Amino acid sequence: MFARDTAVRTLPPAAEVPEEGYEEPFPLVAIEAPVLTGTALRVMLAVADSPLVGPVRSTLLRGNRIPQILEEVFVPERASFQPNTVGWPTERGLADGRLVELGGGEYELAPVELAAAATALSPSFAAASSSGAGQAPASTDATPRRHTAADFYRAYASGATTPAEVAERIIAAVAASETQNPPMRFFIAFDPERIRQLAAASTARWAAGTQLSPLDGVPFAVKDCVDALPYPTTAGTAFMAGWRTPVRSLAGVQALQDAGALLLGKTTLHEIGLGTTGLNLVTGTARNPHSPAHHTGGSSSGSAAVVAAGLCPFALGTDGGGSMRVPAACCGVVGLKPTHDRAVPPIDQTVAVTGPIGGTVQDTALMYALMANTGHPPGGHPAGGMHPPAVALPAALGRGASGGGGAAGGKLLAGLKAGIFWAWFDLAAAPVAEACRAAVSLLEARGLEVVSLELPELALLRAAHSCTIISEMKNNMNAALQHGPTRRSMNAETRASLAMAGGGLEASHYVQAQKICMRKFVGIFLPNSAFVSMGFEHGIANMYLIPLSMCLGSGISVGTFITKNLIPATLSNLIGGVVFVGGAYACSFGTPAHAVADMWDAALSTCLPSSRRQLTPSLSTGALPSVNGRHHSRQEQSSDESLHAAHGAIANGSRYAV
């Protein structure tokens, strides 16, 4: 269509991309994002509010080749403005009985019924029901375990403790965490009296034998960009709660509330979800329970932290670019980004979903079972297609951790294939790569077949995701940005990102991004293409494994953290596939929570320090401990400001640059 000597590069249709010898239009290179603090940051913000912003913004964006990709490449595919998951392969295992659908048709199961059906599949709940023992089973390995939802059920059913007693322990633990130096800042909204009222009602139901479901009284928390009555929603800002009053809980939250789960409050997040560290100087920054001097990752920072600390077995987060997967990796817990149509939040609808963060795969799957497919109109979903398929869970969720039983003499993953793009393992820091390879080996030992794959045009995908999410974020915040006092109340990082990236993108850029999205979708599902290396529909792979967080630990600049840790995250952000994260690695698409549950829990322990202590104040006594057994002094990163100064403030390239 265009001459080869013009500035425009014409791409072949995705189905015609050769498997070998394909010349990348824009090879993937490292992003350059200036890190500014103090006076330099204040100058940048002044420029962002002035007519000088245009040339500066253009220079920064072009330096990272975003305009070139969105303007100088002809993409032959048609634009898709929603991830199109209609017609995706059905869950494997339904035919042979390894998986069980919860509900069907128009999903007549109420939340109480869903909770009962989901927990009935778990041997842990069955054992708790039959044994009547009040204590949680001992850990079978050297890594101490967190208390699970089944542990709470066991304790309540046996009378070993009550929801009211658990509530008091949690309230005391949160209070103690706020007196630490630095404070942990898990919650934006936490109302002890409200928690006591809910816990007392749950205790009365258990005493009368009228508990709503096996999850009655099991604590959970919600990221504070999702409506959960009776709390306001701040989105981590100083102004949002005054702009709107929630009239109902998000459907997925309401399902948990209807099942009797105990809402602890609204957790801390990176302001408006526009960042991957969790740093928030407006509401306070949630600290990593493994080390308060380290970031939790974001933007679902508080939700990952409360689970990692043992305050609750699961919490709700949102994810449009890594916002559940990154904090799950940083905090050593499990995060599930569901298939797009399963759980769409009210903002960033084309890339974001709501989903569970849990201490174990089993608890993550249980929370997912209750919240998935909620809020859709009968017979359809917001994109106008068919209703998503019913949630499917293993016929014996959580069974087989020891490797015994199951198919092929303990080869529980026999027949499943995982694709790996090994270049991402090579890019990761050595300790992360080592942990990820150990996890892959463990999964292979249980029958999983690993196949190598190639992922072309990653630079295009990164630019498309960057354009999409920052454009949608800016659209959501336009009114706030037009109001001077409100704009100035935002974190410097948020203002700079919206001004420097969002302000430089046009409608034509957004359309180009959606064409790239459709190209990736078509490429994955059509044969005879290099993209078909991960062709799930054609049996090449059921899932793929990636080291989601490339670099974790001390001495890493926030710029490196941001620009490296989200490199593997972008594919599912636009395609809409499920992504399942534990520790520093991820499993994407296919049936991860169903296929690898116990092995994933075991593999997760290989990614964590052997000295990790059990942080479970909910079912035990005592305040929230630190991982290393001591409180941190003020000289050791004592405040949000010192953490901010130590890691630097990103003035450009924070969210959109990855």
C-alpha positions, 0 to 999 in steps of 0.5 A: 500500500505504501512505498518502502522508501516512505516514512510509513512502515506497512505491516503484513496481516498478522496471519501472514507474519513468518515464523522465522526471519521477520523484521521487527518494525520497532525492536523492543528497547529499554524505556528512558524515564527521567527521575526527578525530585525536589526542585527539578520535580517542581520545575517539571510540574510548573512546565506541565501547567504552562504553554512550554509543556508541548515541546517538552512532552513531544521530546520525551514521548518521541524519545521513547518512540511512542508517537512513531509507533502510533503514527508511522506504522500502518496496521491492516487490522480493524480496531477493536475497542473491547477485548473480544473473548467471545468464542474463546476455547472452553475450560479444559477438564469439563469433559472428563470431570476434572472441572465443575461449573458453578451455575449455568444458563443465566447463573441462577446461583445466588452468592450464598449458593455459589459460596456453598458450591465452591467450598464444597469442592475443597477438601480443606472445607470438607475436612474442617466440617468433619473433623471439628478441630479448631486448629489449622493444620500444620505446615508441611514444609519449611515455609510457615503458612498463612491462615486460609478461609478454610481455617476460619471456617474450621475455627468458627464451626468448632467454636475455637473462636468467633468472628467477634474475637477475630475482629478484635484481633484484627482491630488490635493488629491494625492499631499496632501496625499504625504505631510502628515506625514507620506506620504500615498504612494498610487502610484508607478507611477502617472503622472498628465499630462497623467491623464489630457490628458485622462480626457480632452479627456473624457470631450470632448466626454461627451460634444459632447455626444459621450462618449464611455460607461457609465464608460467613465471618471470613475477613476480606478487604477492598481496594479503595477505587471500588465501591463497597458500602458503607464506605466512601470511595477516594481512589487514593485522592484528596477529592474523589470522595467529595465528588461522588457518593456511592449508592451500592457496592460493586456487584462482586463486593456485594456478592461477598457481603451477601455470603456473610464475608466480613468487610474490614475496610478500604485499602490503600492504593497508588493515587487513581491507580496510576502507578506500580509502586504504591507510593501515595503521599496523599493518603499514606503509603502501604508498607510491605509486610516483609520489610517496611522499608520496601514498596508493596508494588501497586497500584493495589498496594494495600490489598496485597499488603493486608493479605501478606500480613495475614489480616485476611485470606483474600482481598479485592484489587483492580488491574489494568496494567499490572496493578494486581500482579505486581503487588502480588509478586512484591508481597509474595501472595497470589493475584488473579487478573480474570478474563476481561468479561468476568469482572469489569470495573467502572473505569478503564473498561478496555484494559482493567478488571477487578479480581482477587488477591489471596494468600493461596491459590485455593482462596484466590479461586474461592473469591474469584468464584463469588465475584466473577460474572456479577453485575452483567445484565441477563443474557449479555455483558457490557460489550454486547456479546454473550454472557461469559461462561460459568466459572469452573473450579477443580472437582477437588480444589486444593487436593494433591499438594503432596503429589499423590493421587490424581491423573497419571500417578500424581502427574496432575498437569499431564496433558497441559502445555505452558509456553515460555518466552525465555528472553523474559527470563534472561532479562530478569534479575538473577535471583528472580530468574532462579526462583522462576526456573525452580517454579517451572521445574516443579510444575514440569515434575507434575506433568506440565509440558513446556514449549518455547515461544516467540512474541513479535512486535512487543514494542508495538504492544507496549505503545498500544497499552501505554496509549490506551490506559493513559488516555482512559485515565486522563478522560476519567480525570479531565474535570479534576485537571481543569480545576486548579486546586483539585489538580494541585492536590494530586501527587506530583507523580500523578500530575506529571504522568497525566500531563506529560503522557495523556496530554500528548496523545490524540484520538488517532493514536487511540484508534491505532492502539486498538488496531494493534490490540486486534492484531495481537488478538488475531495473531494469537488465535489464527494459524500460520503465523509467528503469533501462533507460537502461543496459539491456545486455540490450536493446542500449542499452549494452554497457558504461558509462564513469565517472570512478572516482576523482573527485579525485586529487592534492595538497591533498585531504583524506582525507575528500573522497577517500573520500566522492567517489572511491567515488560511482560504484563502488557499482552493480557492487558489488551487481549483480555486473557486471565493472568495468574501470579504467584511470587515473581512469576505468572501464568497467563490464559488457559486454566491456571487456577484450576490446573496448577493450584497446589503446585502453584502454592508449593512453587510460591514458597520457592520464591520467598525467603526461607526466613519468612515468618507467619503473619497471621494475627487474625486467628492468633494472639498478638500484634502484627509482627515484622518479618524480621522480628523487630520494629524499624527505627525512624532512621530506617525509612520512617515516613512516606516522605523519606521513602519518596526521597529515597526512591525518587519521584517519577516525573515522566514515564511512570505508568505509560512508559512501560 
